[in-house]
């Protein structure tokens, strides 16, 4: 399928999606959402793919939702379209997806990175929720996800002042999992995704589901949910293989990967 706003490649067992609206610093409009979902769903349906990487350009992962697309919308337009609700579909993807962020990840860009399963950032990355400077507030999850990532005080600081946080601060406060030199960003993200894609896919998908559940439920319910998933993995040959490989001091050869 031909896309206008993204580039799509397969690197071994990894699906790589690159946001590609350079003239608008990868601002996220409806077309980007439609294409991103189509590409990600195609990778989800492809049994050869075990993990995804989402990235942007050196200058911008994404500089936010497309301000020019929103500028003239009325309350009625926004309400009837339930504007931004389509991005929730992105969070329903079941295979792991790593955000590889260089340059600006602002507004919806920061929010999209947080919708991924973890963020690897280049030392050039800059995160922010500058919506307040536009007379609005985050609308793709920033007030909720950023608060869970970095805590109330820093989330308030970011959402109320609209200031940017550099990559070092983002790593320090737990927004990003790894910080790498800009030149190594894609390689590091692809290496991490390839490693994940080498494991048992059902186990990987259940690990993602279990961690995500921790945001939705109480500790007791979450622990029970985790345990049930854990039990269910004993129905897969990959559990037998993984544990046999450990006992026999060899590497595992998982069927479902
Ligand atoms: N929407 C639409 N167009 C955007 C954009 C956005 N979010 N961000 C940048 N662009 C466009 C600019 O309008 C410009 O286009 P033209 O050349 O046609 O004028 C082009 O991208 C390059 O941008 P700049 O000339 O501004 O580049 P810069 O290097 O001087 O500045 C920047 C970079 C600091 C990121 C600046 O572009 C900027 O502040 N962008 C907006 C950031 C922002 O406010 N994001 C939040 C958007 S609202 C949102 O995301 C809501 C939500 O919760 C989902």
Boltz pocket constraint, residues with backbone or C-beta under 6 A from the ligand:
constraints:
  - pocket:
      binder: B
      contacts: [[A, 22], [A, 23], [A, 24], [A, 25], [A, 27], [A, 28], [A, 63], [A, 64], [A, 65], [A, 66], [A, 67], [A, 68], [A, 104], [A, 106], [A, 107], [A, 108], [A, 109], [A, 111], [A, 130], [A, 131], [A, 134], [A, 137], [A, 138], [A, 139], [A, 140], [A, 141], [A, 142]]
      max_distance: 6.0
